[in-house]
Amino acid sequence: MYRLGHQGAALVAYAPLGLALLVAARPTLAVVGGGVSLALASVPDVDQRLPGVAHRGVTHTLGFALAVGVGLGAAGWLLGRGAGVDTAAEFAAVGFAVGTTVVVSHLLADVITPMGITPFWPVSDRHYTLDICRADNAAANYALLGLGIAVTVAVLAVAPR
């Protein structure tokens, strides 16, 4: 999929965490997490700009999702440490969840394309594709974006004020 489709998928995947943060009375953290999800929705496609790295290779795996989660978790810890251990732990947990979720959402959006993904590499070379639509399918990309926006609006509608 393309950027807008990945952003829609990221919004859908982030929605449960965003809702949980809103229910826990952490609206700023919920908004920041959603913004980071949108900003990083296409991070696995960095492979297209890295010499010697195959597209939909290592950056399109669950291992990469965990690595991004650990990186954002560490960033969350560093950002929150000045406010105490509890805040640092909360920011780290949210960072890990956002980082992992945003990459997994990217993988799920790419698995519907004919090119598919190999998400368990290097443990398994098994390739997965649902072969539903091409990545450049504008209707599919806008449909994912629309779904992401609709789910976000639904979360905001049911979240406590």
N, C-alpha and C positions, 0 to 999 in steps of 0.2 A: 504494500500500500504506500501511498504518498503521505506527506506531512499532515494534511488535514485529516485523513483517515486515521492516522496514528494518534493524533490529538483526540479525536472522538473516542477511540478505543481506550486511551489513557483516562479520559473522564469517566467512562463506564467502569473501568477497573478501580479507579480511585473512589468512586461514590460510596462504597460501604465504609471505608476509612474516614472519609470526609464527614459522613453522617455520624459515625461514632465520636469524632472529635467535637462536632456540634452538640451532640447529646451530652458530652462531658464538659460542656461550657468552655471549649477551647476554640472559639471562632477564628482568632488570628492564626493559630496553628493550622486550622482547617483550610483557610484561604491560602496560606503559604504553601501547604502541601499540594493543593490543587494547582497553584501556579508553577511549582516545581515539576509537577507531573506533565503539565502542558509544555514547559520549556524543554524537558528531557525526553519527550515522546519519541523523537527520532534519533536519540543517541546511538542505538545499535547500528544505524546507517553510517556512522563515522567510518566504518570499514570501506566505504566507497572512496574515501579520501586518504586512506593509509596504504602506501606502497607495500606490496607483498601480502596483503591481507585480503582473502577472498570474501566477496559479498555474500552475506548470509552464512558466514562461517562462524568463527569463534565469538563474534559479537552478537550472534543470534542463538545463544545457548542459555540454558538455565544457570550454568556456571557463571556466565557474564552477568546475568540478573543478580545473582548472589554477590558478585564482586561490586556491582554498582550499589547494591543495598548496603554492603559493608562500608563502602566509601561515603555514602550519604549518612550512614549511621555515625561514622567517625566525625563527619562535619557537624552533625547535630550535637554530638557530645562536646566538641570544641566550642560551638556557639552557645551552648547552655551551661557550660561549666562555671562561668562567672556568677550564675544565679544559684548555684548549689548542685549537689549530687542528684537530687530528685528531678530538677529541671533538665540537667544534662542527660539523665537516663531517659526521660520522656522524649526529648528532642532526638536522642540517638535511636530510640525505638521507632519513632515516626519517620525519621530519615531512612532507616533500614526498610521499613514497610513501603515507603514511597518509592525508593530506588528499585527495590525488587519488583514491586507491582508494575511500575511503568515499563520496565523491560519485558516482563511477562505479557503485558498488554500488547506490546509491539510484536512479540512472537505470535500471539494469538491472531493479530491482524494479518501477519504474513503467512500464516499456515493456510489461509483461505485462498491463496494464490497458487497458480500452477508450479511456481518455483519452489514453494514450500520452505521448510526449515529442517535442520538436524539438531533438535534442542538438547539432546543428551550427550553430544560429543564432548569429550573424548571417550566417554564410557561406552557409547553405542553410536554406530554410524547409521542407524535406522533413520530414514528420511520420512517426513510427514507432510502431506499436502491434502487439502480438501478439494482443491482445483475448482473453486466456485467462480472466481473472477480474477482477471489480471490486475496487477498492482496499479496500472495506469487507468483503471476503470473509474472515470469521474463520478458516475452515479454511485458506485460502491463507496468511494472515498467520502462523498458528501452524505451518504446514508449513515456511515459510521460517525461522522461529525454531528449530524443531526441527532442521532441516538445519544451521543455523549452529552449534547446540550440538553436534550429532553430528560435524561437521567439526572443531570445536575439540577435542573429546575425542579424535578420531583423531590430530590433530597432537600433542597431549600424550602419547598412547600411543606414537608412533613417534619422538618427539624424544629425543635423548640426554640422559642424566641428569647 
